[in-house]
């Protein structure tokens, strides 16, 4: 091949490469995938007397048995309870706890719709001889009490504001709802961490999003 032919071949190859580059579509920048955050939906506890525990949670807290049975794989009975039409279970009880063991559960918490509900439950528990501890957390009004196997239960109503935790004062449920709300706000409104619940939620939403 002569010099002229070599030059022509090189020019043809260069033109072909340039054409290919022009036709190639630019690659889209790869964006990092946003990961979702977990949502706590239920918990499991080991129990000594399954029937006694199911009766307590059903009769006093209104939970319903959604399923129950013996697990051949695990070798013990389980019962699934819920108070939600969209959750198959919120608590699963496994009858495998040692009879001599002590509870290691700090608290199992249930939210309620009103102070009237909290007060009525407190009266029902007291009538059954179950000791309760009503607490004003500043951001919620709660009663605490043990189940038959020593696991602590909290039943509470959220307040419309937030204040830094831990925070707790005795709660007087003999007061009217309006008086309870008034006294709580008066006690915490000057705390530097006090803010409306909506503002706290927006702040936490931003914090969670930034951590993804």
N, C-alpha and C positions, 0 to 999 in steps of 0.2 A: 504494500500500500504506500502510495506516494505521500509526500508531506502535505499536499493539498487535501488529499482524501482523509488523512488523519485529522487535520484541522476541522474538516466538515463533520466527521464522525463525533468529535468531541463537542462541537457546537450543537449537534443534534441531541446528544445525551444531556447536555446542560439545559437545553430548551425543554426536554421531556421532564427533567427533575423539577424545573421551575413551574411547569404546567401542573404537575402532580401536587406540588405544595399549594398552588392557588386553589385547586379543587378541594383540598382537604379541609374539613370543617374544624374550626377551633374547638378544642376539648373544654367542656364545661368544668369550671372549678369545682372540686369535690368539697362538699360541705360536711362537717362532722355531724354524725347522726345524733339527734337529741334522744337521750334515754329517758324513759318514763320513770316515775317515782313509785315506790311500793305503797299500797294502801292496806293498812291493817284491817282485817275483816273478822277474824275469830281467834280464839285461843283454846288450848287444851289443858286440862288439869287432871292429875292422877288422884283417884279417890279411894277411900276404904270401903264405904257402904254406898254403892251406886243408887239403890232404890231410895234411900233416905235423902241423899243429896238431890236427886231428881225431884222428889216431892217438895223439898224446900224451895228450890228455884222456880218450880212451877206454881206452887200455891202462893208464895209471897211476892215473887217478881213477875208472875204472869207469863213465864216462858213456856213454849210448847215443845213437845218432843217431836222432832221431824223424822228421826230414824233411831233404831236401837237394835242391838244384836250382839252375837258372840263372834269374835274374830279368830278363826282357826290359825291364821298367820301369826297373830300376836299372842294368842292364848289367854284372852280375857274379854270381858264384856265392855261395850262402849254404848253411850247414849249421846245423841246430838240434839241440842236445844237451840231454839231461836225465838226472838220476839220481833222478827222482821220478815215481811212477805217476800223480800228479794234476796235473803240470805238463807241458804239451806240450814246452816248452823252458825251461831255466834260463839257457842261454847260446846266443846266435846269433852265428855267425862269418861275417863278410862279407869276401870276398876282394877288397879294394879299397885296401889299405894300400900306400903308397909304399915301395919296397924300401930306400930310403935313410933312411927315417924312424926315429925312436926312439920307444919306447913311452912313452905318457903315463899309463898305468894305474898307480895307486898300489898297489892290491892287489885280487885276486879271492879271496874267502874262502869256504871250505867247512867246515861243521861236521861232526864225526864223533861216533861213539857212545862211544868209550872211549880211554883213553891207550894201550891195546894197539894200537888201529887207527893212532893217530898214530905210535907206535914202529915198527910194521911198515912203514908207508909211508915213514918216514924211512930205514929199512934198504934198502928197494927203490930209493929214489932214490939213496942213497949208492952202492949196487952198480952203478948205471948211470952213475956219475961226475957226478951232479948235486949241486952244493953246496947244503946246507940250513943254515938258521939257526934252531935251536930257542930259543924265548923263553917265559919265564914272565911273563905279564902281570898276575898276581895274581888277575884275574877269569877267566882262560883260559890254557890251555897250547897253544902254537902251534909250527908249523914253517913257515918261509918258504923259497921256492925259485922260480927263474924258469922260465917255459915256454920253448919253443924260440925265441920272438920277443921275449923280454925282459920280458914281463908278469909281475909278481910275484904268486905264489899263496900264500895262507895256508890251512893246514889246521889246525883247532883243536878243542879240547874246552872247553866252558864249565865253570868252577868253580862250586861251590854258593854263592858269595858275590860281592860286588862291592867294588871299590875304585876311587877316582878315576883316570882315565886322562889323559895317557899314563903308562904304568907298565910297565917291562920289565927283566927280569934274565935272564941265560943260563939255559937249561933243560937239565938233565942227564938225558937219557932212559935212561942206563944204570942209574939208580936204579929201585927197585920203585915201583909205582903208589902204594902206601901211603906210602912215604917222600917221594915228590914232593908229595903232598897235605899231608902233615905239615909239610914245610919251607915250603911256600907259605903256609899258614895262620899258622905261627909268625912269618913275616917280615912279614905285613901286618895281623895282628889288632889291633895297637895304633895303626894308622893311623886318624885321626879320621873318615875317609870309609868305613871298613870296615863292611859290613852284609851280612846274608844276602841271597841273590839274590831270594828271595820278597818281602822287605821293599822292596828296590829296585824290583821290578816293580810292586808296589802303589803306590809313590810315583809312578812314571812314569805309571801308568794314570790317577791322579788329575790329574797335570799335563797330560796329553794331553786329558782330558775337559774340563778348565777352559779350555783354549785353543780349543775349538770355537765 
